[in-house]
Amino acid sequence: MQHMAISITTKPAMGKKIATTVYITEDQQAKLKALNEQTKVPVAEYIRQGIDSVLNQHAHIIPGQLDLPLMAPDVFSNQLLNLNKK
């Protein structure tokens, strides 16, 4: 199985562009090219969507900001006060 290199430039939320290279199979490249020809959506966009899909699927194991609990404001404030006392 031969792999082809594709370079992708992304633009994160902060505006800085990041270039990376990924290796895909010839079959993947052919299918992405065919999809691009039909939809006019850039191949890089499909690759970014695939990456987003994997990151969303595994979000529960990726370190990051925790969601705030859903509770009444006074209960949340009391919990914060208790944390500050420790």
N, CA, C and O of each residue as an XYZ file, in Angstrom:
344
protein
N       0.846     -1.172      0.000
C       0.000      0.000      0.000
C       0.895      1.240      0.000
O       1.717      1.424      0.898
N       0.728      2.074     -1.002
C       1.512      3.298     -1.125
C       0.751      4.445     -0.474
O      -0.468      4.544     -0.612
N       1.472      5.315      0.240
C       0.869      6.476      0.874
C       1.308      7.737      0.147
O       2.454      7.846     -0.289
N       0.403      8.675      0.023
C       0.677      9.947     -0.616
C       0.697     11.026      0.457
O      -0.085     10.964      1.406
N       1.570     12.006      0.322
C       1.639     13.120      1.268
C       0.745     14.250      0.797
O       0.727     14.596     -0.384
N       0.006     14.818      1.731
C      -0.813     15.985      1.455
C      -0.466     17.023      2.503
O      -0.491     16.731      3.699
N      -0.143     18.224      2.072
C       0.117     19.323      3.004
C      -1.164     20.110      3.194
O      -1.888     20.394      2.239
N      -1.431     20.457      4.449
C      -2.651     21.191      4.791
C      -2.253     22.427      5.573
O      -1.419     22.351      6.475
N      -2.834     23.549      5.241
C      -2.644     24.756      6.037
C      -3.954     25.028      6.743
O      -5.006     25.116      6.111
N      -3.884     25.162      8.055
C      -5.089     25.431      8.832
C      -4.981     26.801      9.453
O      -3.884     27.341      9.600
N      -6.119     27.369      9.820
C      -6.150     28.676     10.451
C      -6.880     28.526     11.779
O      -8.110     28.557     11.816
N      -6.130     28.363     12.873
C      -6.757     28.212     14.184
C      -7.534     29.467     14.585
O      -7.442     30.505     13.930
N      -8.291     29.355     15.662
C      -9.114     30.464     16.136
C      -8.294     31.732     16.355
O      -8.806     32.836     16.171
N      -7.043     31.590     16.742
C      -6.214     32.754     17.011
C      -5.724     33.412     15.727
O      -5.130     34.488     15.790
N      -5.949     32.812     14.580
C      -5.577     33.412     13.320
C      -4.242     32.974     12.762
O      -3.943     33.270     11.605
N      -3.439     32.290     13.528
C      -2.138     31.833     13.042
C      -2.327     30.579     12.190
O      -3.023     29.647     12.592
N      -1.710     30.562     11.027
C      -1.817     29.395     10.154
C      -0.757     28.370     10.530
O       0.383     28.711     10.844
N      -1.158     27.120     10.489
C      -0.267     26.006     10.795
C      -0.284     25.054      9.611
O      -1.349     24.611      9.179
N       0.885     24.741      9.090
C       0.983     23.788      7.980
C       1.425     22.446      8.524
O       2.281     22.374      9.406
N       0.842     21.389      7.999
C       1.218     20.045      8.406
C       1.130     19.130      7.195
O       0.481     19.453      6.200
N       1.780     18.007      7.293
C       1.733     17.018      6.223
C       1.137     15.737      6.768
O       1.537     15.260      7.830
N       0.183     15.180      6.043
C      -0.396     13.888      6.406
C      -0.186     12.933      5.244
O      -0.123     13.350      4.087
N      -0.080     11.668      5.554
C       0.088     10.641      4.532
C      -1.207      9.858      4.421
O      -1.721      9.329      5.406
N      -1.722      9.795      3.210
C      -2.942      9.040      2.951
C      -2.656      8.035      1.848
O      -1.673      8.155      1.116
N      -3.517      7.057      1.744
C      -3.322      6.051      0.707
C      -3.717      6.625     -0.654
O      -4.416      7.635     -0.734
N      -3.265      5.974     -1.706
C      -3.645      6.395     -3.057
C      -5.149      6.307     -3.243
O      -5.748      7.153     -3.907
N      -5.761      5.282     -2.657
C      -7.208      5.119     -2.746
C      -7.934      6.283     -2.062
O      -8.905      6.817     -2.598
N      -7.456      6.669     -0.878
C      -8.051      7.801     -0.175
C      -7.903      9.082     -1.004
O      -8.838      9.876     -1.106
N      -6.728      9.271     -1.589
C      -6.502     10.455     -2.402
C      -7.437     10.490     -3.617
O      -7.996     11.536     -3.948
N      -7.599      9.356     -4.266
C      -8.476      9.280     -5.440
C      -9.923      9.584     -5.057
O     -10.618     10.311     -5.766
N     -10.370      9.029     -3.941
C     -11.743      9.263     -3.502
C     -11.953     10.713     -3.083
O     -12.994     11.300     -3.377
N     -10.972     11.292     -2.399
C     -11.080     12.697     -2.007
C     -11.093     13.607     -3.235
O     -11.836     14.587     -3.281
N     -10.266     13.274     -4.227
C     -10.228     14.068     -5.457
C     -11.572     13.987     -6.188
O     -12.074     14.994     -6.686
N     -12.144     12.796     -6.249
C     -13.445     12.622     -6.901
C     -14.526     13.411     -6.156
O     -15.381     14.045     -6.774
N     -14.476     13.365     -4.820
C     -15.430     14.105     -4.007
C     -15.276     15.601     -4.248
O     -16.263     16.324     -4.375
N     -14.027     16.056     -4.310
C     -13.745     17.463     -4.586
C     -14.292     17.889     -5.947
O     -14.859     18.974     -6.079
N     -14.124     17.047     -6.946
C     -14.605     17.383     -8.284
C     -16.128     17.506     -8.323
O     -16.676     18.314     -9.074
N     -16.802     16.697     -7.508
C     -18.266     16.731     -7.477
C     -18.800     17.898     -6.642
O     -19.807     18.513     -6.995
N     -18.120     18.197     -5.534
C     -18.658     19.179     -4.582
C     -17.957     20.532     -4.617
O     -18.500     21.526     -4.136
N     -16.751     20.573     -5.186
C     -15.913     21.788     -5.208
C     -15.437     22.193     -3.811
O     -14.931     23.299     -3.622
N     -15.600     21.297     -2.836
C     -15.072     21.524     -1.494
C     -13.617     21.069     -1.501
O     -13.325     19.966     -1.963
N     -12.687     21.903     -0.993
C     -11.278     21.523     -1.014
C     -11.004     20.228     -0.227
O     -11.636     19.958      0.794
N     -10.066     19.456     -0.721
C      -9.670     18.213     -0.042
C      -9.255     18.506      1.389
O      -9.605     17.760      2.304
N      -8.510     19.587      1.590
C      -8.055     19.948      2.940
C      -9.226     20.138      3.891
O      -9.119     19.803      5.071
N     -10.340     20.668      3.402
C     -11.519     20.854      4.245
C     -12.081     19.505      4.693
O     -12.477     19.353      5.848
N     -12.118     18.542      3.800
C     -12.582     17.206      4.193
C     -11.646     16.572      5.223
O     -12.100     15.898      6.147
N     -10.363     16.787      5.064
C      -9.399     16.240      6.033
C      -9.589     16.925      7.384
O      -9.560     16.258      8.418
N      -9.785     18.258      7.393
C     -10.036     18.965      8.664
C     -11.316     18.447      9.318
O     -11.368     18.265     10.534
N     -12.359     18.207      8.495
C     -13.610     17.676      9.052
C     -13.391     16.296      9.665
O     -13.953     15.981     10.714
N     -12.581     15.482      9.014
C     -12.269     14.163      9.561
C     -11.529     14.262     10.888
O     -11.809     13.510     11.822
N     -10.589     15.192     10.967
C      -9.854     15.401     12.213
C     -10.811     15.869     13.302
O     -10.763     15.372     14.427
N     -11.684     16.828     12.973
C     -12.671     17.298     13.950
C     -13.568     16.166     14.434
O     -13.907     16.094     15.616
N     -13.950     15.285     13.518
C     -14.803     14.152     13.886
C     -14.102     13.240     14.894
O     -14.711     12.815     15.876
N     -12.839     12.942     14.655
C     -12.079     12.091     15.581
C     -11.909     12.793     16.929
O     -12.066     12.165     17.975
N     -11.590     14.081     16.913
C     -11.421     14.819     18.171
C     -12.718     14.872     18.959
O     -12.704     14.730     20.181
N     -13.845     15.075     18.276
C     -15.141     15.079     18.968
C     -15.469     13.707     19.535
O     -16.015     13.599     20.634
N     -15.139     12.660     18.791
C     -15.417     11.296     19.240
C     -14.628     10.955     20.498
O     -15.097     10.185     21.337
N     -13.440     11.521     20.631
C     -12.572     11.208     21.771
C     -12.439     12.376     22.744
O     -11.503     12.409     23.543
N     -13.359     13.329     22.688
C     -13.284     14.523     23.532
C     -13.221     14.183     25.020
O     -12.615     14.919     25.800
N     -13.838     13.084     25.413
C     -13.880     12.715     26.826
C     -12.505     12.329     27.379
O     -12.330     12.289     28.597
N     -11.532     12.046     26.516
C     -10.195     11.675     27.012
C      -9.145     12.741     26.705
O      -7.968     12.565     27.017
N      -9.575     13.852     26.090
C      -8.649     14.940     25.769
C      -8.661     15.933     26.919
O      -9.717     16.461     27.271
N      -7.490     16.197     27.513
C      -7.455     17.180     28.607
C      -7.891     18.551     28.106
O      -7.608     18.927     26.968
N      -8.570     19.278     28.951
C      -9.019     20.613     28.551
C      -9.876     21.214     29.640
O      -9.909     20.734     30.773
N     -10.558     22.260     29.277
C     -11.401     22.957     30.221
C     -12.606     22.094     30.575
O     -13.226     21.484     29.704
N     -12.924     22.053     31.859
C     -14.072     21.290     32.331
C     -15.344     22.100     32.160
O     -15.326     23.327     32.257
N     -16.447     21.414     31.904
C     -17.741     22.071     31.826
C     -18.180     22.469     33.220
O     -17.966     21.725     34.177
N     -18.789     23.627     33.343
C     -19.323     24.045     34.629
C     -20.581     23.244     34.926
O     -21.372     22.966     34.024
N     -20.767     22.871     36.191
C     -21.958     22.091     36.536
C     -23.217     22.935     36.401
O     -23.191     24.150     36.597
N     -24.320     22.272     36.064
C     -25.609     22.958     35.988
C     -26.252     22.911     37.366
O     -26.707     21.857     37.810
N     -26.288     24.060     38.044
C     -26.892     24.144     39.373
C     -27.313     25.585     39.617
O     -26.952     26.493     38.868
N     -28.080     25.772     40.678
C     -28.526     27.115     41.030
C     -27.312     27.987     41.348
O     -26.340     27.491     41.918
N     -27.343     29.275     40.994
C     -26.198     30.158     41.219
C     -25.725     30.188     42.663
O     -24.520     30.232     42.908
N     -26.652     30.165     43.638
C     -26.227     30.222     45.039
C     -25.504     28.944     45.454
O     -24.573     29.006     46.257
N     -25.904     27.803     44.934
C     -25.228     26.543     45.237
C     -23.825     26.565     44.639
O     -22.866     26.150     45.290
N     -23.702     27.043     43.417
C     -22.399     27.126     42.759
C     -21.486     28.080     43.526
O     -20.314     27.771     43.738
N     -22.007     29.238     43.946
C     -21.214     30.206     44.703
C     -20.733     29.601     46.013
O     -19.582     29.795     46.404
N     -21.609     28.868     46.692
C     -21.225     28.228     47.957
C     -20.130     27.195     47.731
O     -19.217     27.080     48.549
N     -20.202     26.449     46.649
C     -19.160     25.461     46.352
C     -17.836     26.147     46.069
O     -16.786     25.658     46.485
N     -17.870     27.271     45.370
C     -16.634     28.021     45.117
C     -16.045     28.542     46.416
O     -14.830     28.497     46.611
N     -16.907     29.041     47.314
C     -16.425     29.519     48.608
C     -15.778     28.395     49.396
O     -14.750     28.596     50.043
N     -16.376     27.211     49.344
C     -15.822     26.058     50.058
C     -14.475     25.670     49.479
O     -13.578     25.287     50.230
N     -14.306     25.757     48.177
C     -13.028     25.446     47.554
C     -11.945     26.432     47.982
O     -10.794     26.050     48.193
N     -12.324     27.698     48.107
C     -11.355     28.719     48.504
C     -10.920     28.565     49.946
O      -9.836     29.026     50.303
N     -11.728     27.929     50.793
C     -11.392     27.726     52.200
C     -10.373     26.614     52.396
O      -9.710     26.555     53.432
N     -10.243     25.736     51.414
C      -9.347     24.589     51.540
C      -7.914     24.989     51.385
O      -7.025     24.141     51.463
